[in-house]
Amino acid sequence: MKKGINVLLLLFLVVCACSSGSSSVDPVSEENNNNLGVLATISTNEAESILSTEAVIWGKIENNGGTSVTERGICYSKQIDPEYEDSKSKANLVMGSGDFKSSLKNLDGETVYYARAYAVNKKGIAYGNQVSFKTTDIASPLLVFGRVKVAGAQDIFLDVELKEHGDLTIQEIGVVYGTSREPTVANSKIKRTSIESKFKQRITGLTPETIYYVRPYAITSQKTLYGQEFAISTIRKGNFTYSFNQNGADAATVTRIKAAFDLATTYYNNFTSIVKHVTVNYSPGTPTADANFAGWINMGSNVGYQKAGTAMHEMAHSVGVGTHTKYWELMTGGTWDGTRANEILQMMTNDPTAVVKGDNTHFWPYGVNGAHEDDGSDFLYMMNALILQGMKTDGMPSN
């Protein structure tokens, strides 16, 4: 009995061993492999809506390969047979029929690209047929200077207009300048704090009587572009000097009058090329101040008039305003007939209709015709000097 049991046990073990070793396929692995399906079948349409930096391409899933497509789009390159690892644009619109659209962005202008639709399923990445297209030429930003430019001995003023933004994103805008042709952003540049369609630019710290080359520039997402260059010369630095007869004035009065004429002559010498020497006299009997073309200036005891604006006003009289026949010839009918002084006023104030007005004695605006007009601002003093320089260009003599 015991022997029979042992034989049966041995036979059972042999059968189990044979059953385990005779199976060559893992049912679970075979099932997983079948679930992977095959690669999807996909087609690529020709590119459309082609611009300088973008294009649209449609693709179509013809067959998903038996599993869900988890990603679809267009891969593209400047080389043939672009792949998933190259640049790609995922579909931004999917239609129920399997059609999908991808928008390609930030392309280079006037460049040939190759593109293939792709689809990703469990089996892997499938590619469609290859198409090619060429982007159009890039429309560059168009930057131009205004017609009128104004120069002092150390400063240049100009208008810049961004007439066309072009196809590229503008990241920075401004002007470059130098004493050699075709200055670049690697030379001297003035960057604007924002992207403006129109702006006025002042370039300062320049050398008198020197030709400068100036170009507007725009830094875009792809490259730096420059507008048309122009050359402009700074003017000869003025040499307006004065001597001062104190005539018993107290120390505070002397300090005020000297400070007024020191500042006034600085503006004349930076923004005009006038060469003249005048004699300034403290004259307590003079109600405010007066001057003549011979270069004699009286400053009264009224403290409100012992300022730079009054000094510049009287200096203008000493170089011809209201004191020379040429001034009266050009200031006819209450308006200045010369071209340059009016151009300067229009350009600097952004008012194309502005004209210098006046009478037989004074001009305005910016004539500082009274203490109430003297706000002490840089722009007021600068404009007074620039208009005087314009009047000199129009023919009014200084001496």
C-alpha positions, 0 to 999 in steps of 0.5 A: 500500500505504501509502495502504491502511494509513492508511485502515484506521488512520483507520477503526479510530480512528473506530470506537473513538471512536464506541464510547466516546461511545455508552455513557450508563450506567456499569456499575459505578455502576449496580451500586452503586446497585442494592446500596443497596436501599430503606428498610426497612419497620418497625412500632411497637407500643404502649408497655407497662410504663409507669412514671414514668421508663421504658417499654418499646416493641416494634418489628418489621422487616417488610422489610429493604429488600434490605440488612442492618439495621445498627441498630434501636430507638425514637426518642422526644420530647415533640413529634410525629414524633420523629426519629433526631436526637432521643432514642433507645434502641437495641434491647436485645433482638432476636428472630429474627422481626424483633421487637425491644424497646427500654427507654426510661429517664430519662423525666419523670413524668406526661408525654406522649411520642411514639415511632417505631421506626426501622431503619438500612440502606444506604439510610438511616433508616426510621421506623415508625408513631407511638405515644404514651404518658403516664408515671405520676406520680413517686413522690417520696422520703418523708422524715420527722422523728422525733417527739422533737426536742431543743433547747439554746440553740444546738443542735437534735437531730433524727432523720430517716428516709427511709421511701420512696426513690421512683422517682428516683435520690437524689444527696444528702440532708440538712436545711435550716433557717432563721428563715423558713418553707420554707428551701431548699438555697440557705439553710443546709443540712447535707449527709449524706456518704452516702444513709442510711435513718435518721440523727440530725442536729445543727444547731449555731451557732444563736441562743438563744430563736429559732424555726427552720424545718427541712425534710429534703431530697433532691436527685434526678436530676430535682429537689430535693424537701423533706419536711414542715417543722416549727418548733422554738425553741431554749431560753433560754441558761442563766446558771449562774455560780460564785465560787471560794474557793481556801482556800490551794490551790496554783496547779495545783489552782486551775487544775484546779478553775477549768478544770473549772467553766469547762467545766461551766458552758459545757455547762450554759449551752448545753444548759439554761436553768438560772439559778443561782449557786453557791460553789465551795470548795477543801476538802482534807478532803473525800474527793471532792466534795459539794454542797447545794441552797443552792449550796455545792460542796466540791471535795477534794484528789483530783486525779482528781475535779478535772475537768469531770465531777465539777463537773457532777455536783455542779452537778446536786446544787445544782439538785435531784438528790438534794437536793430533794423533787421529785426524790424524788417523780419518782425512785420505784421506781428510775426517773424518772417524768417524761416529758421526761428519758426522751424525751431519753435515748431519742432521743439514744441511739436506744434507745426502751426507755431510762429514766433510773434512780436512787436518792435521791442519784444518777441514771444513765446520764450522771450521772458518778457517780465519776471512773471514769465521766468519759471527758471526752467531749463526748457525756457532758457534753452528755447530763448537761446535757440530762437535767438540762434534761429533769428541769427540764421535768418539774418539778424546780426549780433554786432 
